[in-house]
Amino acid sequence: MLQSNQDTSALWGEKRYHTWNYHLRQQFGEKIFKIPLDAGFDCPNRDGKVASGGCTFCSERGSGDFAGDRKDDLVTQFHTIKNRMHKKWKNGKYIGYFQAFSNTYAPVEELRELFEVILQQEDVVGLAIATRPDCLPDDVVEYLAELNERTYLWVELGLQTVHERTAMIINRAHDYECYKEGVAKLRKHGIRICSHIINGLPLESHDMMKETAQEVAKLDVQGVKIHLLHLLKRTPMVKQYEKGMVDLMDKDEYVSLVADQLEVLPPEMVVHRLTGDGPADLMIGPMWSLNKWEVLNAIDAELKNRNSWQGKFFEPAAASVK
């Protein structure tokens, strides 16, 4: 455990939390880009298998609004986005990020075809696969275990909240026990897991959102994405907003909450994301989130003002949920 007067700058570069960029540079020694892809999947809570309509916050593109165009094949998507990223960063290698919808929701033979074509692209060092815990049948997990033996792999699982009332309101269509079972299936094979949580969900208080982070800290997961709820046009959540069930967070509130959450997460957990932005043309709010770097700088400033860091109040004895 760090002491209150200990310099944190040597831990994660210049950051007071364990950033994704820092982790990748430690792993590979160079810049690594995630290339977001849309492989044409669906979700079981959209097609009627477990529910219909999808999660109420989810966009028409299945949270893949910045992924490639699903009308294009995966190789075309990959090179289009790669070339776009190189306008900002000259050099680097790549992780193929299967982002949109639930990317293990298909027969394993189909998954194999889709994932392997990206692994065959030049300078691809690994895959990140976003999915749901109820889309992990045994044969799919066995294939993921095989991938994990021969490439750098993350599986990203959408938790969003540990509160069952909220899960019902947002139509998540699986419970927390299902989530923990999915984690156990993957960790049996040593597969890295990134848990997604969302701040600002309907009727949740600051304490409830902090509790979600505290529960994630107990799980055997290696990474976390902390999202701000974006209210987007043409999503079911618009009706919930109109009924007064959704209060859009202000920036100061969000920054304070994220600092609280980082303080209770284990220091070794990789923070893949602390905020984000939706497509400007679809955004209803919060509009301040479109200035992503301002938000990240404010989080840095809040941690510095507190003389705090990721894991400051983490309790290792509590990290026992497997």
HUQUIPE-V542458 format. One record per residue. RES is the residue in one letter. OMEGA is omega in radians with two decimals (999 if undefined). Layout:
{{RES:OMEGA} {RES:OMEGA}}
//
This chain:
{{M:3.12} {L:3.03} {Q:-3.03} {S:-3.13} {N:-3.10} {Q:3.10} {D:-3.13} {T:-3.00} {S:-3.12} {A:-3.07} {L:-3.03} {W:-3.08} {G:-3.13} {E:-3.07} {K:3.08} {R:3.03} {Y:-2.97} {H:-2.98} {T:3.07} {W:-3.14} {N:3.11} {Y:-3.14} {H:-3.10} {L:3.11} {R:3.05} {Q:-3.10} {Q:-2.97} {F:3.11} {G:-3.14} {E:3.13} {K:3.07} {I:3.10} {F:2.90} {K:-3.12} {I:-3.05} {P:-3.03} {L:3.03} {D:-3.04} {A:3.06} {G:-3.13} {F:3.01} {D:3.06} {C:-3.14} {P:3.05} {N:2.99} {R:-3.01} {D:3.08} {G:-3.13} {K:3.06} {V:3.12} {A:3.08} {S:3.11} {G:-3.14} {G:3.04} {C:-2.98} {T:3.14} {F:-2.92} {C:-3.09} {S:3.11} {E:-3.14} {R:3.03} {G:-3.11} {S:3.07} {G:-3.04} {D:3.13} {F:3.09} {A:3.09} {G:-3.14} {D:-3.06} {R:3.04} {K:3.11} {D:3.04} {D:-3.02} {L:3.14} {V:3.09} {T:3.09} {Q:-3.08} {F:-3.06} {H:3.10} {T:-3.09} {I:3.08} {K:-3.12} {N:3.09} {R:-3.12} {M:-3.12} {H:3.00} {K:3.14} {K:-3.14} {W:-3.02} {K:-3.00} {N:3.08} {G:3.05} {K:-2.83} {Y:2.89} {I:3.05} {G:-3.03} {Y:3.07} {F:-2.87} {Q:-2.93} {A:3.10} {F:-3.04} {S:-2.87} {N:2.91} {T:-3.08} {Y:-3.12} {A:3.06} {P:-3.04} {V:3.12} {E:3.10} {E:3.11} {L:-3.13} {R:-3.13} {E:-3.09} {L:-3.08} {F:-3.07} {E:-3.11} {V:3.09} {I:3.09} {L:-3.14} {Q:-3.11} {Q:-3.08} {E:3.06} {D:2.99} {V:-3.08} {V:-3.13} {G:-3.13} {L:2.91} {A:-3.01} {I:-3.14} {A:-3.12} {T:3.13} {R:3.13} {P:3.10} {D:3.09} {C:-3.09} {L:3.06} {P:-3.00} {D:-3.08} {D:3.07} {V:3.11} {V:3.11} {E:3.10} {Y:3.08} {L:3.09} {A:3.08} {E:3.09} {L:-3.10} {N:3.12} {E:-3.02} {R:3.04} {T:3.12} {Y:-2.95} {L:2.90} {W:2.94} {V:-3.11} {E:-3.08} {L:3.13} {G:3.04} {L:3.12} {Q:-3.12} {T:3.04} {V:-3.05} {H:-3.02} {E:3.10} {R:3.11} {T:-3.14} {A:3.11} {M:-3.13} {I:-3.09} {I:3.08} {N:3.13} {R:3.01} {A:2.84} {H:-3.11} {D:-3.07} {Y:3.09} {E:3.08} {C:3.13} {Y:-3.13} {K:3.08} {E:3.09} {G:3.09} {V:-3.11} {A:3.12} {K:-3.10} {L:-3.08} {R:3.03} {K:-3.12} {H:3.10} {G:-3.12} {I:3.11} {R:-3.11} {I:3.00} {C:3.12} {S:3.07} {H:2.99} {I:-3.11} {I:3.02} {N:3.09} {G:3.13} {L:-3.03} {P:2.99} {L:3.12} {E:3.10} {S:3.07} {H:-3.10} {D:3.12} {M:-3.14} {M:3.07} {K:3.12} {E:3.07} {T:3.10} {A:3.12} {Q:3.10} {E:3.08} {V:3.13} {A:-3.14} {K:-3.07} {L:3.06} {D:3.09} {V:-2.99} {Q:-3.13} {G:3.12} {V:2.92} {K:3.08} {I:-3.10} {H:2.88} {L:3.05} {L:3.00} {H:3.05} {L:-3.06} {L:3.08} {K:3.06} {R:2.98} {T:3.12} {P:-3.11} {M:3.11} {V:3.12} {K:3.09} {Q:3.09} {Y:-3.13} {E:3.09} {K:3.13} {G:-3.11} {M:-3.07} {V:3.01} {D:3.13} {L:-3.08} {M:2.98} {D:-2.97} {K:-3.11} {D:3.12} {E:-3.12} {Y:-3.12} {V:3.13} {S:3.14} {L:-3.12} {V:3.08} {A:3.09} {D:-3.12} {Q:3.12} {L:-3.10} {E:-3.09} {V:3.12} {L:3.11} {P:-3.07} {P:-3.14} {E:-3.13} {M:-3.09} {V:-3.14} {V:-3.08} {H:-3.08} {R:3.07} {L:3.09} {T:3.12} {G:3.10} {D:3.06} {G:3.07} {P:-3.04} {A:-3.09} {D:3.13} {L:-3.00} {M:2.89} {I:3.08} {G:-0.12} {P:-3.05} {M:3.13} {W:-3.09} {S:3.12} {L:3.05} {N:-2.98} {K:-3.09} {W:3.04} {E:3.14} {V:-3.14} {L:3.10} {N:3.13} {A:3.08} {I:3.07} {D:-3.11} {A:3.13} {E:3.12} {L:3.12} {K:3.14} {N:3.12} {R:-2.91} {N:-3.03} {S:-3.06} {W:3.08} {Q:3.10} {G:-3.09} {K:-3.12} {F:3.09} {F:3.14} {E:-3.06} {P:-3.11} {A:-3.10} {A:-3.06} {A:-3.00} {S:-3.09} {V:-3.12} {K:999}}
//
